[in-house]
Amino acid sequence: MTANPGLVSRSSELKRDLVMYGQGPRFRDEFSRALHEALGKTGGAIKGEAINAFDRFILQHR
C-alpha cells in the first residue's frame, strides 16, 4: 500500500499544530512537570525518549 502524499502532508501539519498547542502557555507548567517525571535522570538522553514523552503528554495527559 502506497502512502497518499496529501494525507502525509496533512498529518504533518496537524502534528505540528498539536505540538505548538501543547507547548503553549496554557500547559507550560504541567508539561514541564510531566516531562521531568517521564524523563527522570536521563533527561531524554536515550534516542527518541523525549519525543515519546512529549507525544504521551499531548495525546494522553489529562
N, C-alpha and C positions, 0 to 999 in steps of 0.2 A: 504494500500500500504506500503510495506516494503522499507526502505531506503537501497540503494545499498552501502555497506561498502566502495567499491573502490571510488565511487563518493564523499562520505562524506569525505574520507581521502584526495582526490584531492582538494576538495573545501577548506578544512582546509589549505592545502599547499598554494593555490592561495591567500587566505585571508592573511596569514602570509606574503607572498611576497609583497602584496599590502600595507600592514601596514608598512613594512620596507621601501618601496619606498616612501610612504607618510611622513615618519619621517626623511627621508634623508636630506642632506644639501641643496638640490635644493629648498625644500619647507619649510624649518625650520622657517623662519621669517613669511611667510604668514600663515603657520599652527598655529603659536603662536598667531597671531592676530585673526584668525578665532576662535580659541578655547576660547580665552579671551572674544570675543564678544558673543559666544554661551553660555558660562557658567556664565558670569557675576559675580555677587557677591557670588553665591552659590559655585563656584569653582568645580563643579562636585560632590557635596556632596550627591545629590539625586542619588539613585542607578541606574546605567546604563546611567546617563546623559552624562558623559564624553565619554563613549563608543559610544553613539548615535551621539554626536558632532563630534567625530573623523570619524565615518562612513560617516556622511554627508560630511565632508571635503574631504575624499579620493574618494568618489563616485560622488559627485555633484559639488564641488567647481570649479570655472573656473578661 
